[in-house]
């Protein structure tokens, strides 16, 4: 006969199962994932692991289909934005080049001073 004692307060839930008077096995519920771990008290080693049941991502097929349609719309929107950016890429490069050329003309002539040139 196995005696069972359960902790009264908060996570992690600890359940002590004593199969024999000499052997103690602790069942601990993982507070993060909800898995049940059986740990041997004498050695401190993990005896067994029972994973927590997986949660469903969608309640029904209709909400899953709606999520897929929304994802397809997002993909199409991102693709359209990248196509527009590619079309305007040449104009952007021309503007950047004109700005860099203007800055180069406004800059003083000659070599720029470097710290070790002043020594």
C-alpha positions in Angstrom: 0.0 0.0 0.0 1.3 3.4 -0.9 1.0 6.4 1.4 0.5 9.8 -0.3 1.2 13.2 1.1 0.7 16.4 -1.0 2.1 19.9 -0.2 -0.7 22.3 0.7 0.6 25.6 -0.8 1.6 26.9 -4.1 3.8 25.8 -6.9 5.8 23.6 -7.4 3.4 20.9 -6.3 5.2 18.1 -4.5 3.7 14.7 -4.0 5.6 12.2 -1.9 4.9 8.6 -2.7 6.3 5.9 -0.4 6.3 2.5 -2.0 8.3 0.9 0.9 9.5 2.2 4.2 13.0 2.4 2.8 12.2 3.9 -0.6 10.9 7.4 -1.2 9.9 8.8 -4.5 8.9 12.4 -4.9 6.5 13.6 -7.6 7.1 17.2 -8.5 5.0 19.2 -11.0 7.1 21.6 -13.0 5.8 25.2 -12.5 6.9 26.2 -15.9 5.5 23.5 -18.2 3.3 21.4 -15.9 5.2 18.1 -16.5 5.3 15.6 -13.7 8.7 14.5 -12.5 9.4 11.5 -10.3 12.6 11.9 -8.3 14.3 9.3 -6.1 14.9 10.8 -2.6 17.9 8.6 -1.8 19.9 9.3 -5.0 18.3 12.6 -6.1 18.0 11.2 -9.7 15.1 11.5 -12.0 13.2 8.3 -12.2 10.5 9.2 -14.8 9.1 12.2 -16.6 5.5 12.6 -17.8 5.1 15.6 -20.1 2.2 18.0 -19.7 -0.7 17.7 -22.2 -0.2 19.9 -25.2 -2.5 22.9 -25.6 -4.4 23.3 -28.8 -3.4 26.3 -30.9 -6.8 26.7 -32.4 -10.2 25.8 -31.0 -11.7 24.7 -34.3 -11.0 24.5 -38.0 -12.7 27.7 -38.8 -10.4 29.9 -36.6 -7.4 28.0 -38.0 -8.5 28.8 -41.6 -9.1 32.5 -40.6 -5.6 32.7 -39.2 -4.1 31.2 -42.4 -6.0 33.8 -44.5 -4.7 36.6 -42.3 -1.2 35.2 -42.6 -1.5 35.1 -46.4 -2.7 38.7 -46.5 0.3 39.8 -44.4 2.7 38.0 -46.7 1.1 39.6 -49.8 1.4 43.1 -48.1 5.0 42.6 -47.3 5.7 41.4 -50.8 4.0 44.5 -52.3 6.0 46.8 -50.0 9.3 45.1 -51.2 8.2 45.4 -54.9 7.5 49.2 -54.3 10.9 49.6 -52.6 12.6 47.9 -55.5 10.9 50.2 -58.0 11.9 53.3 -56.0 15.5 52.1 -55.3 17.0 53.9 -58.3 15.5 57.3 -57.4 16.7 56.8 -53.8 20.3 56.1 -54.9 20.3 59.1 -57.2 19.1 61.4 -54.3 21.8 59.9 -52.0 24.5 60.4 -54.7 23.4 64.0 -55.3 23.5 64.8 -51.5 27.0 63.2 -51.2 28.2 65.2 -54.2 26.8 68.4 -52.7 28.6 67.7 -49.4 31.8 67.0 -51.3 31.7 70.3 -53.1 31.0 72.2 -49.8 33.9 70.5 -48.0 37.2 72.4 -47.8 39.9 71.4 -50.3 43.0 69.6 -49.2 43.7 66.7 -47.1 41.8 66.3 -43.8 43.9 66.6 -40.7 44.6 63.6 -38.7 45.7 63.5 -35.1 49.1 62.0 -35.8 49.8 64.6 -38.5 49.8 67.3 -35.9 52.6 65.8 -33.9 
